[in-house]
Amino acid sequence: MNVLVVNAGSSSLKYQLFDTNTETVYAKGICERIGSEGSLIDHKQLIKGLKVEKQIPMKDHSEAMKIVVDALTDPEHGCISGMDEIEAVGHRVVHGGAFFSQSILLSDDVLAKLELCRDFAPLHTPAHIMGIKGCLEVMPDKPQVLVFDTAFHQTMKPEAYMYALPYEYYEKYGIRRYGAHGTSHRFVSGVMAELLGKPVEDTKIVTCHIGNGSSISAVKGGKVVDTSMGFTPLAGVEMGTRCGDIDPAIVPYMMEKDGLSTEEVNTVMNKKSGFLGISGFSSDSRDLEAAIANGPDDPHYERADLAVNILKHQIKKYIGAYAALMNGLDAVVFTAGIGENNPHLREIVCEDMEYFGIEINKELNAVTLRQPNIVKLSTDASKTAVYLIPTNEELVIARDTAAIASALKA
């Protein structure tokens, strides 16, 4: 089945066209600056290795979708002969609230419930809705499937997702732990379970999705029992510009001391903290690692090293806590931009973890991954397996979409 996977942002629209029978990606690309001057499409036809980039006006996501279909069906750089060859559309949706515990076929009722999730992800949900409506305008007869980043975490028990606030805040506003990156955690934990070669229900895996945004999950028996991100993607470990977990009393303290508004303190925690806030010069892991490699003579060395060590410390704590929660640990997985491409961080996280049966092979770990390869990082003597598994959220979306769309034909 040919499935178009769509990931809509407020002014962008990423896409990939899959043949789910062979799990081949025919084409991929992005529309940028939608609704602004200089909007453009960057399109790659992967079968023939063709690339096209051109500026073209796009006043909204509906026009962007028309341009995407034109690119896919173009005689020169397209990969299908017409829109009829697109059999279904899968949408990445960041937050499904408590409404959605699995991927679902779009309907009026589903769209109405998604509207109620705007407050949970105000930067993402409105954009997703625009992308969905744009696809409906261009392809009204195609099955549209929503795949939620939060869905995989809905297996958590109340003691894991509830906060110890007055219960009325949960009842009135849905304040609880939702998690994030669930599609990624689902993919890599599934691959890891297969590599372990035992029944999924017997597996205990910690998945570390470490990127500009990071989250860690405990996956026992194929189901999430806890995850580091919370009510919003601000919680958990240190990130590129996000602070992660802090004492909540710090917030009113900063507001009082510096006279910050709610919006301003939110900006500090989301956009001025993490790697950027600690290092003082960059939110990019690669810049921090370069400063560390330069040694003490680099003016940024000390604080770059501190920023990376904070993240190391936090990841180790989560691995230990989740091993206790699951009463064991079969494997640790590193994935996402930093997890896949930062050998130094992986090494310092895994050192001094012999108590958990973790022994890393430093030579194998020295890889910087730029291609979709799975790499075993642990030694043969290591009781706990450690793997680098590239994530593939788009493939999960394509698979779910094909399964749901195929059931309609049955």
C-alpha positions as CSV (number, residue, x, y, z in Angstrom):
1,M,0.0,0.0,0.0
2,N,1.2,3.5,-0.8
3,V,1.0,5.6,2.3
4,L,1.7,9.3,2.5
5,V,3.1,10.2,6.0
6,V,2.6,13.9,7.0
7,N,4.1,15.8,9.9
8,A,2.6,19.4,9.9
9,G,4.2,22.3,11.8
10,S,2.8,25.8,12.1
11,S,4.6,26.9,9.0
12,S,6.0,23.7,7.6
13,L,4.9,20.3,6.3
14,K,7.2,17.3,6.2
15,Y,6.2,14.3,4.1
16,Q,7.3,10.8,3.1
17,L,5.7,8.4,0.6
18,F,6.0,4.7,1.6
19,D,5.3,1.5,-0.1
20,T,4.4,-0.4,3.0
21,N,4.5,-3.8,1.3
22,T,8.3,-3.4,0.9
23,E,8.7,-0.6,3.5
24,T,10.5,1.5,0.8
25,V,10.5,5.3,0.9
26,Y,9.8,6.5,-2.6
27,A,10.1,10.2,-1.8
28,K,10.4,12.7,1.0
29,G,10.5,16.4,1.5
30,I,9.4,19.5,3.3
31,C,7.4,22.6,2.6
32,E,8.7,25.6,4.5
33,R,7.6,29.1,5.3
34,I,3.9,28.3,4.6
35,G,1.9,31.5,4.7
36,S,5.0,33.7,4.4
37,E,7.2,35.3,1.8
38,G,9.7,32.9,0.3
39,S,7.8,29.7,0.9
40,L,9.5,26.7,-0.8
41,I,9.5,23.0,-1.3
42,D,12.5,20.8,-0.9
43,H,11.7,17.5,-2.6
44,K,13.8,14.3,-2.9
45,Q,12.9,11.4,-5.2
46,L,14.8,8.6,-3.6
47,I,14.4,5.9,-6.2
48,K,16.4,7.8,-8.8
49,G,18.3,10.1,-6.4
50,L,16.7,13.3,-7.7
51,K,16.4,16.5,-5.7
52,V,14.3,19.6,-6.5
53,E,14.1,22.8,-4.4
54,K,12.1,25.7,-5.5
55,Q,10.3,28.7,-4.2
56,I,6.5,28.6,-4.7
57,P,3.7,30.6,-3.0
58,M,1.8,28.6,-0.3
59,K,-0.8,30.6,1.6
60,D,-1.9,27.7,3.7
61,H,-1.4,24.0,4.4
62,S,-4.1,23.1,1.7
63,E,-2.0,24.8,-1.0
64,A,1.2,23.1,0.5
65,M,-0.5,19.7,0.1
66,K,-1.4,20.4,-3.5
67,I,2.2,21.3,-4.2
68,V,3.3,18.0,-2.5
69,V,1.0,16.0,-4.7
70,D,2.3,17.8,-7.7
71,A,5.9,17.0,-6.8
72,L,5.0,13.3,-6.2
73,T,3.3,13.0,-9.6
74,D,5.6,15.2,-11.6
75,P,6.8,13.3,-14.8
76,E,10.4,14.2,-14.2
77,H,11.1,14.0,-10.4
78,G,7.9,12.3,-9.2
79,C,7.4,8.7,-8.2
80,I,3.8,8.0,-8.9
81,S,1.6,8.6,-12.0
82,G,-1.4,10.2,-10.2
83,M,-3.1,10.9,-6.9
84,D,-5.0,7.7,-7.1
85,E,-1.8,5.8,-6.3
86,I,-1.8,7.4,-2.8
87,E,-4.1,5.0,-0.9
88,A,-4.0,6.5,2.6
89,V,-2.5,9.3,4.6
90,G,-0.9,9.0,8.1
91,H,-0.5,12.0,10.3
92,R,1.9,12.5,13.2
93,V,0.2,14.1,16.1
94,V,2.2,15.1,19.2
95,H,-0.5,15.0,21.8
96,G,-3.7,13.0,22.1
97,G,-4.4,13.8,25.7
98,A,-6.3,11.0,27.6
99,F,-8.6,10.5,24.5
100,F,-6.3,8.3,22.4
101,S,-4.4,5.2,23.4
102,Q,-3.8,4.0,19.9
103,S,-3.7,5.1,16.3
104,I,-7.2,5.9,14.9
105,L,-9.1,6.6,11.7
106,L,-10.0,10.2,11.3
107,S,-13.7,11.1,11.8
108,D,-15.6,14.2,12.8
109,D,-15.7,12.9,16.4
110,V,-11.9,12.3,16.4
111,L,-11.2,15.7,15.0
112,A,-13.5,17.3,17.7
113,K,-11.6,15.5,20.4
114,L,-8.3,16.6,18.9
115,E,-9.5,20.2,19.1
116,L,-9.7,19.6,22.9
117,C,-6.0,18.8,23.0
118,R,-4.9,22.2,21.9
119,D,-4.0,23.3,25.4
120,F,-1.7,20.3,26.0
121,A,0.5,21.1,23.0
122,P,-0.3,24.7,21.9
123,L,2.7,24.9,19.5
124,H,1.9,21.6,17.8
125,T,-1.8,20.7,17.8
126,P,-3.1,23.7,15.9
127,A,-0.5,23.0,13.2
128,H,-1.5,19.3,13.1
129,I,-5.1,20.3,12.6
130,M,-4.2,22.7,9.8
131,G,-2.3,19.9,8.1
132,I,-5.1,17.4,8.5
133,K,-7.7,19.9,7.1
134,G,-5.3,20.7,4.2
135,C,-5.1,17.0,3.4
136,L,-8.9,16.6,3.6
137,E,-9.3,19.5,1.1
138,V,-6.9,17.9,-1.4
139,M,-7.7,14.2,-0.8
140,P,-11.2,14.0,0.8
141,D,-11.7,10.4,-0.3
142,K,-8.5,9.0,1.2
143,P,-8.5,7.3,4.6
144,Q,-6.7,9.6,7.1
145,V,-5.1,8.0,10.2
146,L,-3.8,9.8,13.2
147,V,-0.8,8.4,15.1
148,F,-0.1,10.0,18.5
149,D,3.2,10.5,20.2
150,T,1.5,10.1,23.6
151,A,-0.4,6.9,22.8
152,F,2.3,4.4,23.6
153,H,2.5,5.9,27.1
154,Q,-1.1,5.3,27.9
155,T,-0.3,1.9,29.5
156,M,1.1,3.7,32.5
157,K,-0.7,3.0,35.8
158,P,-2.2,5.9,37.8
159,E,0.6,5.8,40.3
160,A,3.0,6.6,37.4
161,Y,1.0,9.2,35.6
162,M,-0.7,11.1,38.5
163,Y,0.8,14.1,40.2
164,A,0.3,14.6,43.9
165,L,-1.8,17.8,43.4
166,P,-5.4,18.2,44.5
167,Y,-7.3,15.5,42.5
168,E,-9.7,18.2,41.2
169,Y,-6.9,19.5,38.9
170,Y,-6.8,16.1,37.2
171,E,-10.6,15.9,36.9
172,K,-11.1,19.5,35.6
173,Y,-8.0,20.1,33.5
174,G,-6.5,16.7,32.8
175,I,-3.2,17.5,34.6
176,R,-1.2,14.3,34.6
177,R,1.9,12.8,33.0
178,Y,1.4,12.1,29.3
179,G,5.0,11.6,28.0
180,A,6.3,12.3,24.5
181,H,8.3,10.6,21.7
182,G,6.0,7.6,22.1
183,T,6.2,6.6,18.5
184,S,10.0,6.5,18.7
185,H,10.1,4.6,22.0
186,R,7.6,2.1,20.5
187,F,9.7,1.5,17.4
188,V,13.1,1.1,19.1
189,S,11.7,-1.0,22.0
190,G,10.1,-3.3,19.5
191,V,13.3,-3.7,17.6
192,M,15.2,-4.4,20.8
193,A,12.7,-7.0,21.9
194,E,13.3,-8.9,18.7
195,L,17.0,-8.7,19.2
196,L,16.7,-10.1,22.7
197,G,15.2,-13.2,21.1
198,K,12.7,-13.9,23.9
199,P,8.9,-13.3,24.3
200,V,8.1,-9.6,24.4
201,E,6.2,-10.1,27.7
202,D,9.4,-11.2,29.3
203,T,11.5,-8.1,28.3
204,K,12.6,-5.2,30.4
205,I,14.0,-2.3,28.3
206,V,15.0,1.3,29.0
207,T,14.8,3.4,25.8
208,C,16.8,6.7,25.7
209,H,15.5,9.1,23.0
210,I,18.2,11.8,23.3
211,G,18.0,14.8,21.0
212,N,17.3,18.5,21.2
213,G,14.3,17.2,23.0
214,S,14.9,14.1,25.1
215,S,12.9,11.5,27.0
216,I,13.5,8.1,28.6
217,S,11.0,5.3,29.0
218,A,10.8,2.1,30.9
219,V,9.2,-0.6,28.7
220,K,8.3,-3.8,30.4
221,G,6.6,-6.6,28.5
222,G,6.2,-4.2,25.5
223,K,4.3,-1.7,27.5
224,V,5.4,1.6,29.0
225,V,5.4,1.6,32.8
226,D,7.0,5.1,33.2
227,T,8.5,7.9,31.1
228,S,10.5,11.0,31.9
229,M,8.5,13.7,30.1
230,G,5.3,14.8,31.9
231,F,2.3,17.0,31.4
232,T,4.4,18.8,28.8
233,P,7.7,18.1,27.0
234,L,9.5,20.4,29.4
235,A,9.9,17.7,32.1
236,G,12.5,15.0,32.5
237,V,16.2,15.3,31.6
238,E,18.2,18.4,30.5
239,M,17.7,19.2,26.8
240,G,19.0,21.6,24.1
241,T,17.1,24.6,25.5
242,R,14.8,23.0,28.0
243,C,15.6,22.7,31.7
244,G,13.9,19.4,32.4
245,D,12.9,18.6,36.0
246,I,13.4,21.4,38.5
247,D,12.1,22.2,42.0
248,P,8.7,23.8,41.1
249,A,9.3,26.4,43.8
250,I,12.0,27.8,41.6
251,V,9.4,29.2,39.2
252,P,7.7,31.7,41.6
253,Y,11.1,32.5,43.1
254,M,12.5,33.5,39.7
255,M,9.3,35.5,39.0
256,E,9.5,37.4,42.2
257,K,13.3,38.1,42.1
258,D,13.4,39.2,38.4
259,G,9.9,40.4,38.0
260,L,9.2,37.9,35.3
261,S,5.7,37.3,33.8
262,T,4.3,33.8,33.3
263,E,5.2,34.1,29.6
264,E,8.8,35.2,30.4
265,V,9.5,32.5,32.9
266,N,8.1,30.0,30.5
267,T,10.5,31.3,27.8
268,V,13.4,30.9,30.3
269,M,12.6,27.3,31.0
270,N,11.8,26.3,27.4
271,K,14.2,28.4,25.3
272,K,17.0,29.6,27.4
273,S,17.9,26.7,29.6
274,G,19.4,23.2,29.1
275,F,22.6,23.0,27.1
276,L,22.3,26.6,26.1
277,G,21.7,27.9,29.6
278,I,24.5,25.9,31.2
279,S,27.1,26.3,28.5
280,G,26.3,29.9,27.8
281,F,27.0,29.6,24.1
282,S,25.2,26.8,22.3
283,S,22.2,24.4,22.4
284,D,23.9,22.0,20.0
285,S,25.5,18.9,21.4
286,R,28.1,18.9,18.6
287,D,29.3,22.4,19.7
288,L,29.6,21.3,23.3
289,E,31.5,18.1,22.3
290,A,33.9,20.2,20.2
291,A,34.7,22.5,23.1
292,I,35.3,19.4,25.4
293,A,37.6,17.9,22.8
294,N,39.6,21.1,22.6
295,G,40.3,20.8,26.3
296,P,40.7,23.4,29.1
297,D,42.3,25.9,26.7
298,D,38.9,26.3,25.0
299,P,37.0,29.2,26.8
300,H,33.8,27.1,26.7
301,Y,35.3,23.9,28.0
302,E,34.3,24.0,31.6
303,R,30.7,24.8,31.2
304,A,30.3,22.6,28.1
305,D,31.7,19.8,30.1
306,L,29.3,20.6,33.0
307,A,26.3,20.7,30.6
308,V,27.1,17.2,29.2
309,N,27.8,15.8,32.7
310,I,24.5,17.0,34.0
311,L,22.7,15.1,31.2
312,K,24.9,12.0,31.9
313,H,24.1,12.1,35.6
314,Q,20.4,12.3,34.9
315,I,20.3,9.5,32.3
316,K,22.1,7.2,34.7
317,K,19.6,8.0,37.4
318,Y,16.7,7.2,35.1
319,I,18.2,3.9,34.0
320,G,18.8,2.9,37.7
321,A,15.3,4.0,38.7
322,Y,13.6,2.2,35.9
323,A,15.6,-1.0,36.5
324,A,14.3,-0.9,40.0
325,L,10.7,-0.2,38.8
326,M,10.8,-3.1,36.4
327,N,12.7,-5.4,38.8
328,G,15.4,-6.0,36.2
329,L,17.0,-4.8,33.1
330,D,17.6,-6.7,29.8
331,A,18.7,-3.8,27.6
332,V,19.4,-0.1,27.2
333,V,18.7,1.6,23.9
334,F,20.1,4.9,22.6
335,T,18.3,6.6,19.8
336,A,17.5,10.0,18.2
337,G,20.0,12.7,17.1
338,I,22.3,12.8,20.1
339,G,21.7,9.2,21.1
340,E,22.7,8.0,17.7
341,N,25.6,10.4,17.1
342,N,27.3,11.2,20.4
343,P,29.7,8.4,21.4
344,H,31.1,10.4,24.3
345,L,27.8,10.8,26.0
346,R,26.9,7.1,25.5
347,E,30.3,6.1,27.0
348,I,30.1,8.2,30.1
349,V,26.5,7.2,30.7
350,C,27.4,3.5,30.6
351,E,30.7,3.7,32.6
352,D,30.5,2.6,36.3
353,M,27.3,0.7,35.7
354,E,28.7,-2.8,36.4
355,Y,26.1,-3.3,39.1
356,F,23.4,-3.3,36.5
357,G,25.4,-5.7,34.3
358,I,26.4,-3.0,31.8
359,E,29.8,-3.3,30.1
360,I,30.3,-1.2,26.9
361,N,32.7,-2.0,24.1
362,K,34.4,1.4,23.6
363,E,35.6,0.5,20.1
364,L,32.1,-0.4,18.9
365,N,30.7,2.7,20.7
366,A,33.0,5.0,18.8
367,V,30.7,5.1,15.8
368,T,28.9,8.2,14.8
369,L,25.8,7.0,12.9
370,R,24.7,8.6,9.7
371,Q,23.0,5.6,8.1
372,P,20.2,3.3,9.3
373,N,22.4,0.6,11.0
374,I,21.7,-1.1,14.3
375,V,24.9,-1.3,16.4
376,K,25.5,-3.5,19.5
377,L,27.5,-1.4,21.9
378,S,27.9,-3.8,24.8
379,T,30.5,-6.5,25.2
380,D,29.7,-10.2,24.9
381,A,30.2,-10.4,28.7
382,S,27.7,-7.7,29.5
383,K,24.7,-9.1,31.2
384,T,22.6,-6.1,30.0
385,A,22.6,-5.5,26.3
386,V,23.3,-1.9,25.1
387,Y,22.3,-1.0,21.5
388,L,22.2,2.0,19.2
389,I,19.0,1.7,17.3
390,P,18.1,4.5,14.8
391,T,14.5,5.5,15.3
392,N,12.0,5.5,12.5
393,E,8.8,7.2,13.6
394,E,7.6,7.7,10.0
395,L,7.7,3.9,9.4
396,V,5.6,3.3,12.5
397,I,3.1,5.8,11.2
398,A,3.1,4.2,7.7
399,R,2.6,0.7,9.2
400,D,-0.3,1.8,11.5
401,T,-2.0,3.7,8.6
402,A,-1.7,0.7,6.3
403,A,-3.2,-1.6,8.9
404,I,-6.1,0.6,9.6
405,A,-6.8,1.5,5.9
406,S,-6.5,-2.2,4.9
407,A,-9.1,-3.2,7.5
408,L,-11.6,-0.8,5.8
409,K,-11.3,-2.9,2.6
410,A,-11.7,-6.2,4.4
